[in-house]
Amino acid sequence: MSRTHVRRRLLAISMLALASGLAWVVPAGGVAASPTRPAQQRYVVRPGDTLWSIARGIQDGDPRALVDAIQAANGADPGALAPGQVLLIPAVG
């Protein structure tokens, strides 16, 4: 086996390993996943708001997970929301 053939084989194996490694790091969209925590939104409570209505306005579908996350992130009592109160809305995935 010639040196050139060995080098080409080694290069091909290295490129294959690199490509398969990048498949784990870069999602299908082509942008590398961020290791940082997603930013939280802030929401100012309006008269008549409930955790349920806030979650329904932010996310489509079943809001239960977001309601629980808002309550946990803020230590909010669902029955004691006050207009003007600022709530952190965590990203729920």
C-alpha positions as CSV (number, residue, x, y, z in Angstrom):
1,M,0.0,0.0,0.0
2,S,1.4,3.4,-0.9
3,R,1.7,6.4,1.4
4,T,-0.8,8.4,-0.7
5,H,-3.4,5.6,-0.4
6,V,-2.9,5.4,3.4
7,R,-3.2,9.2,3.7
8,R,-6.3,9.3,1.7
9,R,-7.9,6.5,3.7
10,L,-6.9,8.3,7.0
11,L,-8.3,11.5,5.6
12,A,-11.6,9.8,4.6
13,I,-12.0,8.2,8.0
14,S,-11.2,11.5,9.8
15,M,-13.8,13.4,7.7
16,L,-16.4,10.7,8.3
17,A,-15.8,10.9,12.1
18,L,-16.0,14.7,12.0
19,A,-19.2,14.6,10.0
20,S,-20.8,12.1,12.4
21,G,-19.7,14.1,15.4
22,L,-21.2,17.3,14.0
23,A,-24.5,15.5,13.4
24,W,-24.7,15.3,17.2
25,V,-23.8,18.9,17.8
26,V,-25.6,20.7,15.0
27,P,-29.4,20.0,14.7
28,A,-31.2,19.6,11.4
29,G,-31.8,23.3,11.1
30,G,-28.1,23.9,10.7
31,V,-27.5,26.1,13.8
32,A,-25.5,24.8,16.7
33,A,-27.5,24.3,19.9
34,S,-26.9,26.9,22.5
35,P,-25.5,25.6,25.7
36,T,-27.0,28.6,27.6
37,R,-30.4,28.6,29.2
38,P,-33.2,30.1,27.1
39,A,-34.2,33.7,28.0
40,Q,-37.2,34.2,30.1
41,Q,-40.0,36.5,29.2
42,R,-41.5,39.0,31.5
43,Y,-45.3,39.5,31.8
44,V,-47.1,42.2,33.6
45,V,-50.4,41.0,35.1
46,R,-53.5,42.8,34.0
47,P,-56.8,42.9,35.9
48,G,-58.7,39.6,35.5
49,D,-55.6,37.6,34.5
50,T,-55.1,34.1,35.8
51,L,-52.1,31.8,35.3
52,W,-54.2,29.7,33.0
53,S,-55.2,32.7,30.8
54,I,-51.6,34.0,30.7
55,A,-50.4,30.5,29.6
56,R,-53.1,30.2,27.0
57,G,-52.1,33.6,25.5
58,I,-48.5,32.6,25.3
59,Q,-48.6,29.0,24.1
60,D,-51.0,27.0,21.9
61,G,-52.3,23.7,23.0
62,D,-52.4,22.4,26.6
63,P,-51.2,25.1,29.0
64,R,-50.8,23.0,32.1
65,A,-47.1,22.6,31.9
66,L,-46.6,26.3,31.4
67,V,-49.0,27.1,34.2
68,D,-46.9,24.9,36.5
69,A,-43.6,26.4,35.3
70,I,-44.8,30.0,35.8
71,Q,-46.0,29.1,39.3
72,A,-42.7,27.4,40.2
73,A,-40.6,30.2,38.7
74,N,-42.4,32.9,40.5
75,G,-43.6,31.2,43.7
76,A,-47.0,32.7,42.6
77,D,-50.2,31.9,44.4
78,P,-52.7,31.4,41.6
79,G,-55.4,33.1,43.6
80,A,-53.3,36.1,44.6
81,L,-52.2,37.6,41.3
82,A,-52.2,41.4,41.5
83,P,-52.5,43.8,38.5
84,G,-49.0,45.3,37.8
85,Q,-47.2,42.2,39.2
86,V,-44.4,41.1,37.0
87,L,-44.1,37.4,36.3
88,L,-41.2,35.6,34.7
89,I,-42.4,33.2,32.0
90,P,-39.9,30.4,31.6
91,A,-39.3,28.6,28.3
92,V,-41.1,25.2,28.4
93,G,-40.1,22.6,25.9
